[in-house]
Amino acid sequence: MAKLGNPQETIQILQKHDFHFRKKFGQNFLIDTHVLEKIVEAAGVQNGDFILEIGPGIGTLTQYLCEGAGRVLAVEIDPNLIPILKETLAGYDNVEIVHGDILKQDIQAIADRYNGGRPIKVVANLPYYITTPIIMELFESHVPLANVTVMVQREVAERMQAGPGTKAYGALSLAVQYYAAPYLAANVPPNCFMPRPSVGSAVIRLDCLGRTPLEVRDERLMFRLIRASFNQRRKTLLNGLVNGGVLKLSKEEVAAAIRAAGLDPAVRGEKLGLAEFAALADELVKYP
Ligand code: SAM
């Protein structure tokens, strides 16, 4: 069985199976051994670990994971890749391939079944068209996670790490930092993929905090406020919340709640940190 991770082996296996890339599935396969090793190292893969891999493609990263981890479950949406994965992973007895959409999997059930409910590690060269929904689904479903190590667009990695007042700061920064501590492991240029993406990429590890960094009475309300504020970045916090349609309150009531949270209604949402949004949510939750 061929060891994948270079352009020659990748082309050979693709031609053998007459595989054609499908843009709609965000298919950019890794062809660089250094990057593959870096991902496994960044994830801190150990031989007792259970790893959930999202989008194994032809199984390149999967082979590396199988060699380092105890057990790997790989979820792939493209039916044309399943026979290829069966071939490229035939030499490993610690891997299971699931044909399906990651957004439709019951990840809690996976953690229970394969890891006795203990926190799992997620590793992926993510399909870029659904990076945010995948990350948010993992966090918001509150499944037990140890860390999430993913290849994403460089610009998305910057957003995940950004702080208040910067251009990259937004709803994704706040959501990621509420649940995890981000760590940038590597920048990856387009020539490490086949086909080459049009943008630079980065490997980022999100160390899940286990418990959230602050108390908020209604987490969902807090994230609705965050999204409304950033949907209209150029507006004041007050106008963003009133026009955002997330609250059934008068402008005066919203202004009063903002003041009661110790904030200025004229401030822009992009200047606020998690603690301020949490204080605001705790004021607004008092209204029926
Ligand atoms: N892991 C492989 C590698 O590094 O070479 C492939 C990575 S490629 C960027 C993304 C993979 O995710 C593709 O194989 C694609 O078919 C798969 N994919 C796309 N959408 C998916 C979804 N909703 N659920 C599961 N897999 C998906």
py3Dmol code that shows the C-alpha trace and the ligand (Angstrom):
import py3Dmol

protein = """\
ATOM      1  CA  MET A   1       0.000   0.000   0.000  1.00  0.00           C
ATOM      2  CA  ALA A   2       1.372   3.381  -1.061  1.00  0.00           C
ATOM      3  CA  LYS A   3       2.392   5.938   1.558  1.00  0.00           C
ATOM      4  CA  LEU A   4       0.709   9.166   0.506  1.00  0.00           C
ATOM      5  CA  GLY A   5       1.974  12.721   0.955  1.00  0.00           C
ATOM      6  CA  ASN A   6       3.654  13.631  -2.319  1.00  0.00           C
ATOM      7  CA  PRO A   7       2.392  14.761  -5.755  1.00  0.00           C
ATOM      8  CA  GLN A   8       3.397  11.546  -7.600  1.00  0.00           C
ATOM      9  CA  GLU A   9       1.477   9.120  -5.358  1.00  0.00           C
ATOM     10  CA  THR A  10      -1.501  11.475  -5.270  1.00  0.00           C
ATOM     11  CA  ILE A  11      -1.689  11.764  -9.073  1.00  0.00           C
ATOM     12  CA  GLN A  12      -1.272   8.011  -9.447  1.00  0.00           C
ATOM     13  CA  ILE A  13      -4.140   7.152  -7.116  1.00  0.00           C
ATOM     14  CA  LEU A  14      -6.412   9.834  -8.624  1.00  0.00           C
ATOM     15  CA  GLN A  15      -5.762   8.549 -12.160  1.00  0.00           C
ATOM     16  CA  LYS A  16      -6.200   4.921 -11.169  1.00  0.00           C
ATOM     17  CA  HIS A  17      -9.694   5.679  -9.847  1.00  0.00           C
ATOM     18  CA  ASP A  18     -10.476   8.280 -12.529  1.00  0.00           C
ATOM     19  CA  PHE A  19     -11.227  10.758  -9.736  1.00  0.00           C
ATOM     20  CA  HIS A  20     -12.198  14.325 -10.584  1.00  0.00           C
ATOM     21  CA  PHE A  21     -11.994  17.101  -7.989  1.00  0.00           C
ATOM     22  CA  ARG A  22     -15.314  18.575  -6.948  1.00  0.00           C
ATOM     23  CA  LYS A  23     -15.048  22.261  -6.187  1.00  0.00           C
ATOM     24  CA  LYS A  24     -18.310  22.263  -4.242  1.00  0.00           C
ATOM     25  CA  PHE A  25     -16.718  19.983  -1.625  1.00  0.00           C
ATOM     26  CA  GLY A  26     -13.674  22.237  -1.071  1.00  0.00           C
ATOM     27  CA  GLN A  27     -11.235  19.555  -2.212  1.00  0.00           C
ATOM     28  CA  ASN A  28      -7.574  20.596  -1.882  1.00  0.00           C
ATOM     29  CA  PHE A  29      -5.494  17.558  -0.989  1.00  0.00           C
ATOM     30  CA  LEU A  30      -2.245  17.816   0.959  1.00  0.00           C
ATOM     31  CA  ILE A  31       0.917  16.822  -0.920  1.00  0.00           C
ATOM     32  CA  ASP A  32       3.632  17.899   1.533  1.00  0.00           C
ATOM     33  CA  THR A  33       5.047  15.543   4.169  1.00  0.00           C
ATOM     34  CA  HIS A  34       6.382  18.383   6.350  1.00  0.00           C
ATOM     35  CA  VAL A  35       2.934  19.922   6.644  1.00  0.00           C
ATOM     36  CA  LEU A  36       1.369  16.535   7.404  1.00  0.00           C
ATOM     37  CA  GLU A  37       3.911  15.911  10.162  1.00  0.00           C
ATOM     38  CA  LYS A  38       3.324  19.410  11.512  1.00  0.00           C
ATOM     39  CA  ILE A  39      -0.436  18.837  11.809  1.00  0.00           C
ATOM     40  CA  VAL A  40       0.040  15.578  13.727  1.00  0.00           C
ATOM     41  CA  GLU A  41       2.619  17.236  15.993  1.00  0.00           C
ATOM     42  CA  ALA A  42       0.425  20.309  16.595  1.00  0.00           C
ATOM     43  CA  ALA A  43      -2.528  18.094  17.543  1.00  0.00           C
ATOM     44  CA  GLY A  44      -0.324  16.295  20.092  1.00  0.00           C
ATOM     45  CA  VAL A  45      -1.470  12.923  18.728  1.00  0.00           C
ATOM     46  CA  GLN A  46      -0.563  10.061  21.071  1.00  0.00           C
ATOM     47  CA  ASN A  47      -1.000   6.331  20.683  1.00  0.00           C
ATOM     48  CA  GLY A  48      -3.934   6.108  23.101  1.00  0.00           C
ATOM     49  CA  ASP A  49      -5.899   8.876  21.388  1.00  0.00           C
ATOM     50  CA  PHE A  50      -9.173   8.637  19.542  1.00  0.00           C
ATOM     51  CA  ILE A  51      -9.199  11.069  16.612  1.00  0.00           C
ATOM     52  CA  LEU A  52     -12.158  12.306  14.620  1.00  0.00           C
ATOM     53  CA  GLU A  53     -10.986  13.372  11.166  1.00  0.00           C
ATOM     54  CA  ILE A  54     -13.232  15.559   9.030  1.00  0.00           C
ATOM     55  CA  GLY A  55     -12.904  15.112   5.250  1.00  0.00           C
ATOM     56  CA  PRO A  56     -10.135  12.520   4.774  1.00  0.00           C
ATOM     57  CA  GLY A  57     -10.040  12.985   0.971  1.00  0.00           C
ATOM     58  CA  ILE A  58      -7.852  10.166  -0.392  1.00  0.00           C
ATOM     59  CA  GLY A  59      -6.610   9.360   3.124  1.00  0.00           C
ATOM     60  CA  THR A  60      -3.254  11.162   3.176  1.00  0.00           C
ATOM     61  CA  LEU A  61      -3.560  12.819   6.600  1.00  0.00           C
ATOM     62  CA  THR A  62      -5.526   9.768   7.767  1.00  0.00           C
ATOM     63  CA  GLN A  63      -2.485   7.533   7.208  1.00  0.00           C
ATOM     64  CA  TYR A  64      -0.384   9.823   9.414  1.00  0.00           C
ATOM     65  CA  LEU A  65      -3.094   9.856  12.086  1.00  0.00           C
ATOM     66  CA  CYS A  66      -3.442   6.063  12.024  1.00  0.00           C
ATOM     67  CA  GLU A  67       0.275   5.723  12.635  1.00  0.00           C
ATOM     68  CA  GLY A  68       0.248   8.043  15.653  1.00  0.00           C
ATOM     69  CA  ALA A  69      -3.146   7.496  17.280  1.00  0.00           C
ATOM     70  CA  GLY A  70      -5.016   4.630  18.907  1.00  0.00           C
ATOM     71  CA  ARG A  71      -8.097   4.881  16.734  1.00  0.00           C
ATOM     72  CA  VAL A  72      -9.325   7.114  13.913  1.00  0.00           C
ATOM     73  CA  LEU A  73     -12.836   7.758  12.627  1.00  0.00           C
ATOM     74  CA  ALA A  74     -12.871   9.631   9.317  1.00  0.00           C
ATOM     75  CA  VAL A  75     -16.064  11.210   7.922  1.00  0.00           C
ATOM     76  CA  GLU A  76     -16.086  11.903   4.161  1.00  0.00           C
ATOM     77  CA  ILE A  77     -19.006  13.334   2.173  1.00  0.00           C
ATOM     78  CA  ASP A  78     -17.895  12.486  -1.387  1.00  0.00           C
ATOM     79  CA  PRO A  79     -19.030   8.952  -2.345  1.00  0.00           C
ATOM     80  CA  ASN A  80     -16.336   8.792  -5.069  1.00  0.00           C
ATOM     81  CA  LEU A  81     -13.636   8.919  -2.367  1.00  0.00           C
ATOM     82  CA  ILE A  82     -14.922   5.954  -0.349  1.00  0.00           C
ATOM     83  CA  PRO A  83     -13.450   3.192  -2.605  1.00  0.00           C
ATOM     84  CA  ILE A  84     -10.160   5.130  -2.725  1.00  0.00           C
ATOM     85  CA  LEU A  85     -10.056   5.380   1.094  1.00  0.00           C
ATOM     86  CA  LYS A  86     -10.746   1.642   1.369  1.00  0.00           C
ATOM     87  CA  GLU A  87      -7.646   1.055  -0.749  1.00  0.00           C
ATOM     88  CA  THR A  88      -5.273   3.640   0.760  1.00  0.00           C
ATOM     89  CA  LEU A  89      -6.185   2.706   4.354  1.00  0.00           C
ATOM     90  CA  ALA A  90      -6.322  -1.068   3.825  1.00  0.00           C
ATOM     91  CA  GLY A  91      -3.095  -1.534   5.779  1.00  0.00           C
ATOM     92  CA  TYR A  92      -4.485  -0.001   8.999  1.00  0.00           C
ATOM     93  CA  ASP A  93      -6.735  -1.864  11.416  1.00  0.00           C
ATOM     94  CA  ASN A  94      -7.415   1.169  13.642  1.00  0.00           C
ATOM     95  CA  VAL A  95      -9.495   3.238  11.227  1.00  0.00           C
ATOM     96  CA  GLU A  96     -13.161   3.443  10.358  1.00  0.00           C
ATOM     97  CA  ILE A  97     -14.483   5.356   7.374  1.00  0.00           C
ATOM     98  CA  VAL A  98     -17.946   6.889   7.527  1.00  0.00           C
ATOM     99  CA  HIS A  99     -19.603   8.145   4.371  1.00  0.00           C
ATOM    100  CA  GLY A 100     -21.595  11.252   5.321  1.00  0.00           C
ATOM    101  CA  ASP A 101     -21.826  14.950   6.028  1.00  0.00           C
ATOM    102  CA  ILE A 102     -19.954  15.979   9.193  1.00  0.00           C
ATOM    103  CA  LEU A 103     -22.681  18.514   9.974  1.00  0.00           C
ATOM    104  CA  LYS A 104     -25.222  15.673  10.208  1.00  0.00           C
ATOM    105  CA  GLN A 105     -23.204  13.386  12.509  1.00  0.00           C
ATOM    106  CA  ASP A 106     -24.041  12.896  16.174  1.00  0.00           C
ATOM    107  CA  ILE A 107     -20.591  13.749  17.535  1.00  0.00           C
ATOM    108  CA  GLN A 108     -21.637  13.205  21.149  1.00  0.00           C
ATOM    109  CA  ALA A 109     -22.610   9.631  20.221  1.00  0.00           C
ATOM    110  CA  ILE A 110     -19.232   9.218  18.468  1.00  0.00           C
ATOM    111  CA  ALA A 111     -17.363  10.433  21.590  1.00  0.00           C
ATOM    112  CA  ASP A 112     -19.449   8.102  23.777  1.00  0.00           C
ATOM    113  CA  ARG A 113     -19.009   5.077  21.549  1.00  0.00           C
ATOM    114  CA  TYR A 114     -15.338   5.421  20.646  1.00  0.00           C
ATOM    115  CA  ASN A 115     -13.875   7.286  23.618  1.00  0.00           C
ATOM    116  CA  GLY A 116     -16.091   6.406  26.576  1.00  0.00           C
ATOM    117  CA  GLY A 117     -17.444   9.993  26.570  1.00  0.00           C
ATOM    118  CA  ARG A 118     -13.986  11.441  27.281  1.00  0.00           C
ATOM    119  CA  PRO A 119     -12.830  14.552  25.388  1.00  0.00           C
ATOM    120  CA  ILE A 120     -11.857  13.741  21.807  1.00  0.00           C
ATOM    121  CA  LYS A 121      -9.330  15.330  19.445  1.00  0.00           C
ATOM    122  CA  VAL A 122     -10.568  16.593  16.090  1.00  0.00           C
ATOM    123  CA  VAL A 123      -8.087  16.933  13.226  1.00  0.00           C
ATOM    124  CA  ALA A 124      -8.810  18.146   9.705  1.00  0.00           C
ATOM    125  CA  ASN A 125      -7.666  19.869   6.584  1.00  0.00           C
ATOM    126  CA  LEU A 126     -11.065  21.516   6.467  1.00  0.00           C
ATOM    127  CA  PRO A 127     -13.192  22.150   3.384  1.00  0.00           C
ATOM    128  CA  TYR A 128     -12.987  25.949   3.405  1.00  0.00           C
ATOM    129  CA  TYR A 129     -16.587  26.542   2.294  1.00  0.00           C
ATOM    130  CA  ILE A 130     -17.917  25.328   5.651  1.00  0.00           C
ATOM    131  CA  THR A 131     -15.112  26.135   8.108  1.00  0.00           C
ATOM    132  CA  THR A 132     -17.215  28.364  10.371  1.00  0.00           C
ATOM    133  CA  PRO A 133     -20.315  26.120  10.536  1.00  0.00           C
ATOM    134  CA  ILE A 134     -18.134  23.105  11.389  1.00  0.00           C
ATOM    135  CA  ILE A 135     -16.228  24.923  14.147  1.00  0.00           C
ATOM    136  CA  MET A 136     -19.402  26.457  15.587  1.00  0.00           C
ATOM    137  CA  GLU A 137     -21.267  23.146  15.492  1.00  0.00           C
ATOM    138  CA  LEU A 138     -18.418  21.426  17.364  1.00  0.00           C
ATOM    139  CA  PHE A 139     -18.402  24.103  20.070  1.00  0.00           C
ATOM    140  CA  GLU A 140     -22.094  24.903  20.388  1.00  0.00           C
ATOM    141  CA  SER A 141     -23.142  21.266  20.643  1.00  0.00           C
ATOM    142  CA  HIS A 142     -20.960  21.079  23.796  1.00  0.00           C
ATOM    143  CA  VAL A 143     -19.473  17.715  22.868  1.00  0.00           C
ATOM    144  CA  PRO A 144     -16.419  16.845  24.982  1.00  0.00           C
ATOM    145  CA  LEU A 145     -13.395  18.157  23.039  1.00  0.00           C
ATOM    146  CA  ALA A 146      -9.723  18.155  24.031  1.00  0.00           C
ATOM    147  CA  ASN A 147      -8.509  20.116  21.034  1.00  0.00           C
ATOM    148  CA  VAL A 148      -9.411  20.881  17.440  1.00  0.00           C
ATOM    149  CA  THR A 149      -6.437  21.123  15.057  1.00  0.00           C
ATOM    150  CA  VAL A 150      -7.422  22.360  11.642  1.00  0.00           C
ATOM    151  CA  MET A 151      -6.083  23.722   8.393  1.00  0.00           C
ATOM    152  CA  VAL A 152      -8.063  26.842   7.530  1.00  0.00           C
ATOM    153  CA  GLN A 153      -7.635  29.891   5.307  1.00  0.00           C
ATOM    154  CA  ARG A 154      -4.931  32.134   6.788  1.00  0.00           C
ATOM    155  CA  GLU A 155      -7.419  34.977   7.054  1.00  0.00           C
ATOM    156  CA  VAL A 156      -9.790  32.771   9.094  1.00  0.00           C
ATOM    157  CA  ALA A 157      -6.942  31.790  11.437  1.00  0.00           C
ATOM    158  CA  GLU A 158      -6.290  35.508  11.966  1.00  0.00           C
ATOM    159  CA  ARG A 159      -9.967  36.118  12.740  1.00  0.00           C
ATOM    160  CA  MET A 160      -9.961  33.319  15.303  1.00  0.00           C
ATOM    161  CA  GLN A 161      -7.074  34.952  17.188  1.00  0.00           C
ATOM    162  CA  ALA A 162      -8.042  38.615  16.798  1.00  0.00           C
ATOM    163  CA  GLY A 163      -8.783  40.946  19.712  1.00  0.00           C
ATOM    164  CA  PRO A 164     -11.153  43.951  20.085  1.00  0.00           C
ATOM    165  CA  GLY A 165     -10.528  46.975  17.884  1.00  0.00           C
ATOM    166  CA  THR A 166      -8.641  45.095  15.134  1.00  0.00           C
ATOM    167  CA  LYS A 167      -9.862  44.642  11.568  1.00  0.00           C
ATOM    168  CA  ALA A 168      -9.970  40.853  11.812  1.00  0.00           C
ATOM    169  CA  TYR A 169     -12.031  40.915  15.041  1.00  0.00           C
ATOM    170  CA  GLY A 170     -15.572  39.605  14.702  1.00  0.00           C
ATOM    171  CA  ALA A 171     -18.211  37.132  15.831  1.00  0.00           C
ATOM    172  CA  LEU A 172     -15.889  34.186  15.026  1.00  0.00           C
ATOM    173  CA  SER A 173     -13.109  35.620  17.255  1.00  0.00           C
ATOM    174  CA  LEU A 174     -15.488  35.907  20.199  1.00  0.00           C
ATOM    175  CA  ALA A 175     -17.035  32.484  19.692  1.00  0.00           C
ATOM    176  CA  VAL A 176     -13.682  30.711  19.366  1.00  0.00           C
ATOM    177  CA  GLN A 177     -12.168  32.531  22.355  1.00  0.00           C
ATOM    178  CA  TYR A 178     -15.223  31.798  24.500  1.00  0.00           C
ATOM    179  CA  TYR A 179     -14.699  28.064  24.088  1.00  0.00           C
ATOM    180  CA  ALA A 180     -10.978  27.693  23.370  1.00  0.00           C
ATOM    181  CA  ALA A 181      -7.464  29.123  23.381  1.00  0.00           C
ATOM    182  CA  PRO A 182      -6.188  29.438  19.791  1.00  0.00           C
ATOM    183  CA  TYR A 183      -2.579  28.612  18.910  1.00  0.00           C
ATOM    184  CA  LEU A 184      -1.163  29.177  15.412  1.00  0.00           C
ATOM    185  CA  ALA A 185       1.016  26.172  14.535  1.00  0.00           C
ATOM    186  CA  ALA A 186       2.087  26.943  10.944  1.00  0.00           C
ATOM    187  CA  ASN A 187       1.464  29.044   7.877  1.00  0.00           C
ATOM    188  CA  VAL A 188       1.045  26.912   4.760  1.00  0.00           C
ATOM    189  CA  PRO A 189       1.500  28.161   1.177  1.00  0.00           C
ATOM    190  CA  PRO A 190      -0.784  27.108  -1.737  1.00  0.00           C
ATOM    191  CA  ASN A 191       1.853  24.830  -3.321  1.00  0.00           C
ATOM    192  CA  CYS A 192       1.384  22.287  -0.510  1.00  0.00           C
ATOM    193  CA  PHE A 193      -2.026  21.334  -1.940  1.00  0.00           C
ATOM    194  CA  MET A 194      -3.431  19.736  -5.075  1.00  0.00           C
ATOM    195  CA  PRO A 195      -5.148  21.604  -6.662  1.00  0.00           C
ATOM    196  CA  ARG A 196      -3.632  24.825  -5.293  1.00  0.00           C
ATOM    197  CA  PRO A 197      -6.084  27.030  -3.404  1.00  0.00           C
ATOM    198  CA  SER A 198      -6.149  30.710  -4.357  1.00  0.00           C
ATOM    199  CA  VAL A 199      -5.420  31.799  -0.766  1.00  0.00           C
ATOM    200  CA  GLY A 200      -2.786  31.114   1.897  1.00  0.00           C
ATOM    201  CA  SER A 201      -3.624  28.619   4.662  1.00  0.00           C
ATOM    202  CA  ALA A 202      -2.682  28.047   8.277  1.00  0.00           C
ATOM    203  CA  VAL A 203      -2.780  25.240  10.821  1.00  0.00           C
ATOM    204  CA  ILE A 204      -4.445  26.372  14.010  1.00  0.00           C
ATOM    205  CA  ARG A 205      -4.995  24.410  17.208  1.00  0.00           C
ATOM    206  CA  LEU A 206      -7.906  25.325  19.436  1.00  0.00           C
ATOM    207  CA  ASP A 207      -7.309  24.082  22.983  1.00  0.00           C
ATOM    208  CA  CYS A 208     -10.765  23.640  24.411  1.00  0.00           C
ATOM    209  CA  LEU A 209     -11.195  25.229  27.801  1.00  0.00           C
ATOM    210  CA  GLY A 210     -13.538  22.634  29.255  1.00  0.00           C
ATOM    211  CA  ARG A 211     -15.386  25.373  31.068  1.00  0.00           C
ATOM    212  CA  THR A 212     -16.088  28.786  29.613  1.00  0.00           C
ATOM    213  CA  PRO A 213     -13.932  31.746  30.758  1.00  0.00           C
ATOM    214  CA  LEU A 214     -16.859  33.721  32.167  1.00  0.00           C
ATOM    215  CA  GLU A 215     -20.369  33.265  33.482  1.00  0.00           C
ATOM    216  CA  VAL A 216     -23.283  34.372  31.344  1.00  0.00           C
ATOM    217  CA  ARG A 217     -26.894  33.605  32.123  1.00  0.00           C
ATOM    218  CA  ASP A 218     -28.015  33.079  28.519  1.00  0.00           C
ATOM    219  CA  GLU A 219     -25.207  32.039  26.180  1.00  0.00           C
ATOM    220  CA  ARG A 220     -27.456  31.941  23.107  1.00  0.00           C
ATOM    221  CA  LEU A 221     -28.665  35.502  23.737  1.00  0.00           C
ATOM    222  CA  MET A 222     -25.048  36.664  24.101  1.00  0.00           C
ATOM    223  CA  PHE A 223     -24.130  35.191  20.717  1.00  0.00           C
ATOM    224  CA  ARG A 224     -27.255  36.689  19.094  1.00  0.00           C
ATOM    225  CA  LEU A 225     -26.130  40.102  20.376  1.00  0.00           C
ATOM    226  CA  ILE A 226     -22.589  39.519  19.123  1.00  0.00           C
ATOM    227  CA  ARG A 227     -23.782  38.526  15.654  1.00  0.00           C
ATOM    228  CA  ALA A 228     -26.173  41.490  15.437  1.00  0.00           C
ATOM    229  CA  SER A 229     -23.393  43.909  16.448  1.00  0.00           C
ATOM    230  CA  PHE A 230     -20.929  42.608  13.870  1.00  0.00           C
ATOM    231  CA  ASN A 231     -23.495  42.263  11.077  1.00  0.00           C
ATOM    232  CA  GLN A 232     -23.577  46.043  11.067  1.00  0.00           C
ATOM    233  CA  ARG A 233     -20.013  46.858  12.017  1.00  0.00           C
ATOM    234  CA  ARG A 234     -20.195  50.513  11.099  1.00  0.00           C
ATOM    235  CA  LYS A 235     -23.201  51.201  13.305  1.00  0.00           C
ATOM    236  CA  THR A 236     -23.196  52.032  17.007  1.00  0.00           C
ATOM    237  CA  LEU A 237     -23.933  49.209  19.428  1.00  0.00           C
ATOM    238  CA  LEU A 238     -27.392  50.690  20.068  1.00  0.00           C
ATOM    239  CA  ASN A 239     -28.350  50.956  16.393  1.00  0.00           C
ATOM    240  CA  GLY A 240     -26.826  47.586  15.560  1.00  0.00           C
ATOM    241  CA  LEU A 241     -28.949  45.877  18.213  1.00  0.00           C
ATOM    242  CA  VAL A 242     -32.141  47.812  17.439  1.00  0.00           C
ATOM    243  CA  ASN A 243     -31.874  47.301  13.660  1.00  0.00           C
ATOM    244  CA  GLY A 244     -30.563  43.755  13.982  1.00  0.00           C
ATOM    245  CA  GLY A 245     -34.035  42.473  14.880  1.00  0.00           C
ATOM    246  CA  VAL A 246     -32.811  40.190  17.685  1.00  0.00           C
ATOM    247  CA  LEU A 247     -34.690  41.999  20.462  1.00  0.00           C
ATOM    248  CA  LYS A 248     -38.347  42.865  20.848  1.00  0.00           C
ATOM    249  CA  LEU A 249     -37.576  46.014  22.837  1.00  0.00           C
ATOM    250  CA  SER A 250     -37.872  49.756  22.207  1.00  0.00           C
ATOM    251  CA  LYS A 251     -34.779  51.803  21.429  1.00  0.00           C
ATOM    252  CA  GLU A 252     -35.061  53.411  24.894  1.00  0.00           C
ATOM    253  CA  GLU A 253     -35.142  50.032  26.638  1.00  0.00           C
ATOM    254  CA  VAL A 254     -32.087  48.803  24.709  1.00  0.00           C
ATOM    255  CA  ALA A 255     -30.216  52.039  25.525  1.00  0.00           C
ATOM    256  CA  ALA A 256     -31.091  51.642  29.221  1.00  0.00           C
ATOM    257  CA  ALA A 257     -29.822  48.046  29.241  1.00  0.00           C
ATOM    258  CA  ILE A 258     -26.575  49.085  27.531  1.00  0.00           C
ATOM    259  CA  ARG A 259     -26.033  51.793  30.173  1.00  0.00           C
ATOM    260  CA  ALA A 260     -26.920  49.404  33.000  1.00  0.00           C
ATOM    261  CA  ALA A 261     -24.171  47.095  31.690  1.00  0.00           C
ATOM    262  CA  GLY A 262     -21.726  49.980  32.124  1.00  0.00           C
ATOM    263  CA  LEU A 263     -21.403  50.662  28.383  1.00  0.00           C
ATOM    264  CA  ASP A 264     -21.916  53.675  26.122  1.00  0.00           C
ATOM    265  CA  PRO A 265     -24.765  53.173  23.592  1.00  0.00           C
ATOM    266  CA  ALA A 266     -22.657  55.071  21.023  1.00  0.00           C
ATOM    267  CA  VAL A 267     -19.736  52.622  21.207  1.00  0.00           C
ATOM    268  CA  ARG A 268     -19.184  50.283  18.259  1.00  0.00           C
ATOM    269  CA  GLY A 269     -19.584  46.543  18.928  1.00  0.00           C
ATOM    270  CA  GLU A 270     -16.134  45.900  17.463  1.00  0.00           C
ATOM    271  CA  LYS A 271     -14.568  47.647  20.487  1.00  0.00           C
ATOM    272  CA  LEU A 272     -16.163  45.277  23.002  1.00  0.00           C
ATOM    273  CA  GLY A 273     -14.699  42.109  24.475  1.00  0.00           C
ATOM    274  CA  LEU A 274     -16.404  38.955  25.731  1.00  0.00           C
ATOM    275  CA  ALA A 275     -16.876  40.296  29.270  1.00  0.00           C
ATOM    276  CA  GLU A 276     -18.762  43.352  27.949  1.00  0.00           C
ATOM    277  CA  PHE A 277     -21.058  41.292  25.715  1.00  0.00           C
ATOM    278  CA  ALA A 278     -21.709  38.956  28.668  1.00  0.00           C
ATOM    279  CA  ALA A 279     -22.606  41.919  30.929  1.00  0.00           C
ATOM    280  CA  LEU A 280     -24.959  43.246  28.244  1.00  0.00           C
ATOM    281  CA  ALA A 281     -26.618  39.840  27.780  1.00  0.00           C
ATOM    282  CA  ASP A 282     -27.101  39.610  31.562  1.00  0.00           C
ATOM    283  CA  GLU A 283     -28.931  42.966  31.492  1.00  0.00           C
ATOM    284  CA  LEU A 284     -31.086  42.151  28.463  1.00  0.00           C
ATOM    285  CA  VAL A 285     -32.073  38.737  29.795  1.00  0.00           C
ATOM    286  CA  LYS A 286     -33.978  40.571  32.562  1.00  0.00           C
ATOM    287  CA  TYR A 287     -36.503  41.847  29.988  1.00  0.00           C
ATOM    288  CA  PRO A 288     -39.445  39.528  29.276  1.00  0.00           C
TER     289      PRO A 288
END
"""
ligand_1 = """\
27
SAM
N -7.826 15.446 4.350
C -7.545 15.471 2.929
C -6.160 16.042 2.705
O -5.692 16.759 3.593
O -5.582 15.791 1.659
C -8.601 16.251 2.150
C -8.875 17.671 2.627
S -9.941 18.597 1.555
C -9.442 20.247 1.936
C -11.524 18.566 2.368
C -12.222 17.218 2.356
O -13.477 17.344 3.056
C -12.576 16.697 0.976
O -12.244 15.329 0.887
C -14.105 16.863 0.865
O -14.730 15.940 0.000
C -14.512 16.679 2.321
N -15.791 17.324 2.714
C -16.351 18.441 2.201
N -17.504 18.733 2.827
C -17.670 17.791 3.790
C -18.681 17.524 4.751
N -19.752 18.356 4.889
N -18.575 16.456 5.565
C -17.491 15.612 5.436
N -16.512 15.797 4.520
C -16.587 16.866 3.710
"""
view = py3Dmol.view(width=600, height=400)
view.addModel(protein, "pdb")
view.setStyle({"model": 0}, {"cartoon": {"style": "trace"}})
view.addModel(ligand_1, "xyz")
view.setStyle({"model": 1}, {"stick": {}})
view.zoomTo()
view.show()
